[in-house]
C-alpha cells in the first residue's frame, strides 16, 4: 500500500512538473524523496537545464504545495544532467523553515561571461577547453602547452584564476595530467573518448568537465 501511495504521489508531482515546464521551458524529474514523519522532507531533482533564481523559487513553492502534507523542514536539491547525486547539487531551495534559495554552481550568465572572456585571440597551443560545473568550484578550464611545458588554467566566476604546471604521463593509451609537486591523494586529469576532461583518483572519476 505504501508503494502504491508513493507511485501515485510521484505521478501527481510529474503532472505538476509539466505545468511548470510550460511556463519555464525546462523539464525535471524526481530522483528520490525521503520523509521523516512531519519533521523533514528531502527531495532530489534532476533539471534538464539551468533556471533562474526566480524560477527556482516558483518551483520550490509549487513542490511544497503539491506535497499534500505539512513538514517542519523541506530540503530540495537540484542536479544538472550528468551530475552525481550526493556529490553536491547545482542549487538548493530549503524551507528551513523559511525559503532559502541558493545557486552553488555557475548560473547561465556566469557561464556566458566565462566563455565570452575566452573568445579573443589565444596564441597558446591549446590542448582543450572545458566548463567545470562543480558546485562552489565552477570554472573554465584550459589545458595548453607553452615553452615545452603543459599548464592547466582555471578561470573562476569571481574573476580570479589559477595556473598549474602539469606533469604528463602515458598509461597504456591514456595521457594523464598531474599537478607538479606534492600529490598525496593521487589525483590526475584525463581526456575521455568524448573529449571531456575527467579528474580522477584511485577510486575513480571525481568530476567531469564538458568540452567547449
VMD Tcl script that draws the C-alpha trace (Angstrom):
set ca {
  {0.00 0.00 0.00}
  {2.88 2.32 0.85}
  {4.49 1.65 -2.54}
  {1.21 2.39 -4.38}
  {0.82 5.65 -2.45}
  {4.37 6.70 -3.40}
  {3.74 5.91 -7.09}
  {0.53 7.95 -7.04}
  {2.37 10.86 -5.39}
  {5.17 10.77 -7.97}
  {2.58 10.66 -10.80}
  {0.82 13.69 -9.37}
  {4.10 15.56 -8.98}
  {5.11 14.70 -12.56}
  {1.85 16.24 -13.84}
  {2.56 19.33 -11.74}
  {6.06 19.45 -13.19}
  {4.68 19.52 -16.73}
  {2.54 22.51 -15.84}
  {5.60 24.34 -14.53}
  {7.63 23.38 -17.62}
  {5.09 25.03 -19.93}
  {5.92 28.30 -18.19}
  {9.68 27.92 -17.92}
  {10.52 25.70 -20.95}
  {12.56 23.25 -18.82}
  {11.78 19.77 -17.56}
  {12.69 17.95 -14.38}
  {12.31 14.53 -12.80}
  {12.16 13.47 -9.17}
  {15.21 11.34 -8.40}
  {14.21 10.45 -4.85}
  {12.12 11.63 -1.91}
  {12.56 10.80 1.77}
  {10.40 11.85 4.70}
  {10.66 11.67 8.47}
  {7.13 11.90 9.87}
  {6.08 15.56 9.63}
  {9.53 16.74 10.71}
  {11.53 16.66 7.48}
  {11.17 16.02 3.75}
  {14.21 15.70 1.45}
  {13.82 15.74 -2.35}
  {16.45 15.34 -5.08}
  {15.54 16.73 -8.52}
  {17.21 16.44 -11.93}
  {16.81 19.59 -14.04}
  {17.13 19.44 -17.82}
  {18.85 22.84 -17.81}
  {19.72 25.78 -15.57}
  {16.94 28.09 -14.44}
  {16.94 31.48 -12.78}
  {16.75 32.16 -9.06}
  {13.18 33.38 -9.53}
  {12.20 30.16 -11.34}
  {13.81 28.09 -8.58}
  {11.70 29.93 -6.02}
  {8.50 29.35 -8.00}
  {9.30 25.68 -8.50}
  {10.12 25.19 -4.82}
  {6.84 26.77 -3.73}
  {4.89 24.58 -6.16}
  {6.62 21.40 -4.98}
  {5.90 22.35 -1.38}
  {2.24 22.98 -2.17}
  {1.94 19.68 -4.07}
  {3.30 17.60 -1.19}
  {-0.15 17.43 0.37}
  {1.38 17.35 3.84}
  {2.97 19.89 6.13}
  {6.62 19.44 7.16}
  {8.67 21.48 9.61}
  {11.61 21.45 7.20}
  {11.80 20.75 3.44}
  {15.16 20.32 1.71}
  {15.25 20.32 -2.12}
  {18.49 19.74 -4.05}
  {18.73 20.30 -7.81}
  {21.15 18.47 -10.11}
  {22.00 19.22 -13.72}
  {22.26 16.41 -16.30}
  {25.19 14.06 -15.56}
  {25.82 15.50 -12.08}
  {26.36 12.80 -9.46}
  {23.66 12.67 -6.81}
  {25.08 13.17 -3.33}
  {28.21 14.96 -4.53}
  {26.69 18.44 -4.17}
  {23.84 19.94 -6.14}
  {23.86 22.80 -8.62}
  {21.28 24.59 -6.49}
  {19.14 24.19 -3.37}
  {15.81 25.54 -2.18}
  {15.46 24.79 1.52}
  {12.47 25.66 3.68}
  {14.41 25.94 6.93}
  {11.75 26.89 7.86}
  {11.55 29.95 5.56}
  {12.57 29.56 1.93}
  {16.30 29.94 1.20}
  {17.30 29.82 -2.50}
  {20.96 29.19 -3.28}
  {22.76 28.53 -6.58}
  {26.02 26.71 -5.82}
  {27.23 26.29 -9.40}
  {27.51 28.59 -12.38}
  {24.42 30.49 -13.50}
  {23.75 30.90 -17.22}
  {25.01 34.50 -17.04}
  {28.22 33.48 -15.24}
  {28.80 30.67 -17.72}
  {28.34 33.05 -20.66}
  {30.71 35.59 -19.11}
  {33.46 32.97 -18.66}
  {33.08 31.68 -22.21}
  {32.95 35.18 -23.75}
  {36.08 36.11 -21.81}
  {37.92 33.33 -23.61}
  {36.64 34.33 -27.04}
  {39.55 36.56 -28.04}
  {42.66 35.59 -29.97}
  {44.54 32.96 -27.97}
  {48.00 32.27 -29.32}
  {48.74 29.49 -26.86}
  {48.98 25.87 -28.05}
  {45.59 24.81 -26.71}
  {45.01 21.14 -25.90}
  {41.41 21.69 -24.79}
  {38.90 24.00 -23.09}
  {36.20 22.71 -20.72}
  {33.44 24.07 -18.47}
  {33.65 22.73 -14.91}
  {30.19 22.77 -13.28}
  {31.31 21.51 -9.86}
  {29.36 23.19 -7.01}
  {31.28 26.11 -5.43}
  {34.24 25.43 -7.76}
  {32.81 26.23 -11.20}
  {35.43 27.38 -13.69}
  {36.56 27.49 -17.30}
  {39.47 25.05 -17.63}
  {42.13 25.45 -20.33}
  {44.91 22.92 -20.86}
  {47.73 24.27 -23.02}
  {51.41 23.93 -23.95}
  {53.96 26.71 -23.55}
  {57.75 26.58 -23.94}
  {57.77 22.79 -23.86}
  {55.66 22.53 -20.68}
  {51.95 21.83 -20.12}
  {49.75 24.05 -17.93}
  {46.19 23.91 -16.60}
  {44.44 27.25 -16.19}
  {41.22 27.71 -14.19}
  {39.22 30.93 -14.53}
  {36.55 31.39 -11.85}
  {33.32 33.39 -11.88}
  {34.67 35.96 -9.39}
  {37.39 36.94 -11.86}
  {40.21 35.06 -10.11}
  {42.29 32.41 -11.83}
  {44.92 29.78 -11.15}
  {47.60 28.24 -13.37}
  {49.36 24.96 -12.52}
  {52.21 23.30 -14.37}
  {51.32 19.70 -15.17}
  {53.31 16.50 -15.34}
  {52.28 14.31 -18.29}
  {52.43 10.52 -18.07}
  {51.42 7.86 -20.57}
  {49.45 4.97 -19.02}
  {48.52 2.50 -21.74}
  {46.78 4.52 -24.45}
  {45.88 7.26 -21.97}
  {47.64 10.53 -21.20}
  {47.40 11.53 -17.54}
  {47.97 15.10 -16.37}
  {49.05 15.60 -12.75}
  {49.78 18.89 -10.98}
  {53.52 19.11 -10.35}
  {54.55 18.92 -6.70}
  {53.00 17.03 -3.80}
  {50.04 14.85 -4.74}
  {49.13 12.82 -1.61}
  {45.72 11.73 -2.95}
  {46.98 10.62 -6.36}
  {44.61 12.88 -8.30}
  {45.07 13.30 -12.05}
  {43.22 14.53 -15.15}
  {42.49 12.61 -18.33}
  {40.58 13.36 -21.52}
  {37.90 10.76 -22.26}
  {36.64 9.45 -25.60}
  {34.04 12.25 -25.81}
  {36.71 14.93 -25.44}
  {35.57 15.83 -21.92}
  {38.15 16.11 -19.14}
  {37.86 13.98 -16.02}
  {39.50 14.45 -12.64}
  {40.24 11.04 -11.12}
  {41.89 9.35 -8.19}
  {42.47 5.69 -7.34}
  {38.75 5.29 -6.52}
  {37.56 6.54 -9.92}
  {36.18 9.72 -11.53}
  {35.69 12.66 -9.16}
  {34.09 15.00 -11.70}
  {33.76 15.52 -15.44}
  {34.01 18.90 -17.20}
  {32.33 19.22 -20.61}
  {34.28 20.26 -23.70}
  {33.50 23.74 -25.06}
}
mol new
graphics top color blue
foreach p $ca { graphics top sphere $p radius 0.5 }
foreach p [lrange $ca 0 end-1] q [lrange $ca 1 end] { graphics top cylinder $p $q radius 0.2 }
display resetview
